[in-house]
Amino acid sequence: MGTATANSPDTISLIGMPGAGKSTTGVLLAKLCGLRFVDTDLDIQVHAGATLQQILERDGHLQLRTLEQEVLLGVDLAGAVIATGGSVPYSDAAMQRLKTAGPVIYLEADLATLERRVAAAPLRGIASDSDQSFADIFAERTPLYRQYADLCVDAAGDSPEAVAATIVHWLSQPT
């Protein structure tokens, strides 16, 4: 599958908290790079025959993370922009597979922005212990996202189009 620019990788993975814009930015990035788009949250739902929220309510957050890992270890990554679920950095195996396939880009946003975005779309199925607040999850996951990221992009202040353009610009730079 061809890509829009000679320097574009064959696989680009987006990681970040729920509400960071991985799915929205991922579709735009895929179009800009001439790649297909894969949303692993949707793949998990198809695989399980249930929404993320239903999986959480029925089986718990650890089962959702297990399903996420299974999907990420099995999905065809070639020629794609991959929008991952927010809990992907808990799986070192999944993260190593993504990093081997191509750059991993952390869409970073501040807690207030994420809380506002998630409040606009309740029942998102966030894979965490029910005792944890969104702020707790943010604090726990942020160092993991940074640890695995090849690039951190501010996804709070810019539009998804501008975030995608920033990523394309970074990808076009000589290594």
C-alpha positions as CSV (number, residue, x, y, z in Angstrom):
1,M,0.0,0.0,0.0
2,G,1.6,3.3,-1.0
3,T,1.9,6.3,1.3
4,A,1.5,10.0,0.4
5,T,5.2,10.9,1.2
6,A,8.3,9.0,0.7
7,N,9.3,9.4,4.3
8,S,5.9,8.3,5.8
9,P,6.1,5.1,7.7
10,D,3.9,2.1,6.9
11,T,2.3,2.1,10.3
12,I,1.6,5.0,12.7
13,S,0.1,4.4,16.2
14,L,-1.7,7.0,18.3
15,I,-1.9,6.6,22.1
16,G,-3.4,8.8,24.7
17,M,-6.2,9.3,27.2
18,P,-9.9,9.0,26.3
19,G,-10.9,12.4,24.9
20,A,-7.4,13.1,23.4
21,G,-8.7,12.8,19.9
22,K,-7.1,9.6,18.7
23,S,-10.0,8.5,16.6
24,T,-10.7,11.9,15.1
25,T,-7.1,12.8,14.4
26,G,-6.4,9.2,13.2
27,V,-8.9,9.4,10.4
28,L,-7.4,12.7,9.2
29,L,-3.9,11.5,9.5
30,A,-4.7,8.3,7.6
31,K,-6.1,10.4,4.7
32,L,-3.1,12.7,4.7
33,C,-0.6,9.7,4.7
34,G,-2.6,7.5,2.3
35,L,-3.0,4.8,4.9
36,R,-6.1,3.0,6.1
37,F,-7.5,3.7,9.6
38,V,-7.9,1.2,12.4
39,D,-9.7,2.0,15.6
40,T,-8.9,-0.8,18.1
41,D,-11.8,0.2,20.4
42,L,-14.2,-0.7,17.5
43,D,-12.3,-3.9,16.8
44,I,-12.6,-4.9,20.5
45,Q,-16.4,-4.2,20.4
46,V,-16.8,-6.4,17.2
47,H,-14.6,-9.1,18.7
48,A,-16.6,-9.2,22.0
49,G,-20.0,-8.5,20.5
50,A,-20.6,-5.7,23.0
51,T,-19.7,-2.1,23.6
52,L,-16.8,-1.2,25.8
53,Q,-19.1,-0.1,28.5
54,Q,-21.0,-3.4,28.4
55,I,-17.7,-5.3,28.6
56,L,-16.8,-3.3,31.6
57,E,-20.1,-3.8,33.3
58,R,-20.2,-7.5,32.5
59,D,-16.6,-8.6,32.8
60,G,-14.6,-5.8,34.5
61,H,-11.7,-3.5,33.5
62,L,-9.1,-6.2,33.5
63,Q,-11.0,-8.3,31.0
64,L,-11.3,-5.2,28.8
65,R,-7.5,-4.7,29.0
66,T,-7.0,-8.4,28.1
67,L,-9.3,-8.0,25.0
68,E,-7.4,-4.9,24.0
69,Q,-4.1,-6.7,24.2
70,E,-5.5,-9.7,22.1
71,V,-6.8,-7.3,19.5
72,L,-3.6,-5.4,19.3
73,L,-1.5,-8.5,19.0
74,G,-3.7,-9.9,16.3
75,V,-4.7,-6.9,14.1
76,D,-2.9,-6.3,10.8
77,L,-0.9,-3.1,11.4
78,A,0.6,-2.8,7.9
79,G,-0.4,0.3,6.0
80,A,-2.5,1.8,8.8
81,V,-2.9,4.5,11.3
82,I,-3.8,2.8,14.5
83,A,-6.0,4.6,17.1
84,T,-5.5,2.6,20.3
85,G,-7.6,2.3,23.4
86,G,-6.5,4.5,26.3
87,S,-5.3,1.5,28.4
88,V,-2.9,0.2,25.8
89,P,0.3,1.2,27.7
90,Y,-0.6,-1.4,30.4
91,S,0.4,-4.1,27.9
92,D,4.1,-4.1,27.2
93,A,3.6,-6.8,24.5
94,A,1.1,-4.6,22.6
95,M,3.3,-1.5,22.9
96,Q,6.4,-3.3,21.7
97,R,4.5,-4.6,18.7
98,L,3.3,-1.1,17.9
99,K,6.8,0.4,18.3
100,T,8.3,-2.3,16.1
101,A,5.7,-1.5,13.4
102,G,6.3,2.3,13.3
103,P,6.3,5.5,15.3
104,V,4.1,5.8,18.4
105,I,2.6,9.2,18.9
106,Y,1.2,10.4,22.2
107,L,-1.7,12.8,21.8
108,E,-1.3,14.8,25.0
109,A,-4.0,17.0,26.6
110,D,-4.4,18.5,30.0
111,L,-6.7,17.0,32.5
112,A,-9.4,19.8,32.3
113,T,-9.6,19.4,28.5
114,L,-9.9,15.7,28.7
115,E,-12.6,15.8,31.4
116,R,-14.6,18.3,29.4
117,R,-14.4,16.1,26.2
118,V,-15.2,12.9,28.1
119,A,-18.2,14.5,29.9
120,A,-19.6,15.3,26.4
121,A,-19.5,11.6,25.6
122,P,-20.4,9.6,28.8
123,L,-20.3,5.8,29.0
124,R,-17.1,5.6,27.0
125,G,-16.0,2.4,28.6
126,I,-12.7,3.5,30.3
127,A,-10.8,0.4,31.4
128,S,-9.9,1.3,35.0
129,D,-10.8,0.3,38.5
130,S,-14.2,1.8,39.4
131,D,-12.6,3.3,42.5
132,Q,-10.3,5.4,40.4
133,S,-11.3,9.0,39.4
134,F,-10.5,10.2,35.9
135,A,-7.7,12.3,37.5
136,D,-6.2,9.2,39.1
137,I,-6.3,7.4,35.7
138,F,-4.7,10.4,34.0
139,A,-1.9,10.5,36.7
140,E,-1.3,6.8,36.4
141,R,-1.2,6.6,32.6
142,T,0.6,9.8,31.6
143,P,4.1,8.5,32.5
144,L,3.4,5.3,30.6
145,Y,2.3,7.2,27.5
146,R,5.5,9.3,27.6
147,Q,7.6,6.2,28.1
148,Y,6.5,4.6,24.9
149,A,6.0,7.7,22.7
150,D,8.4,8.6,19.9
151,L,6.6,12.0,19.6
152,C,4.4,13.9,22.0
153,V,1.9,16.3,20.4
154,D,-0.3,18.8,22.2
155,A,-3.8,17.7,21.3
156,A,-5.6,20.1,23.6
157,G,-5.1,23.5,22.0
158,D,-5.1,22.7,18.3
159,S,-7.9,21.3,16.0
160,P,-7.6,17.7,15.0
161,E,-6.6,18.9,11.5
162,A,-3.7,20.9,13.0
163,V,-2.6,18.0,15.2
164,A,-2.6,15.7,12.1
165,A,-0.6,18.3,10.1
166,T,2.0,18.5,13.0
167,I,2.4,14.8,12.9
168,V,2.8,14.7,9.1
169,H,5.4,17.5,9.4
170,W,7.3,15.5,12.0
171,L,7.2,12.4,9.9
172,S,8.6,14.3,6.9
173,Q,11.7,15.3,8.7
174,P,14.9,13.4,7.9
175,T,15.8,11.0,10.7
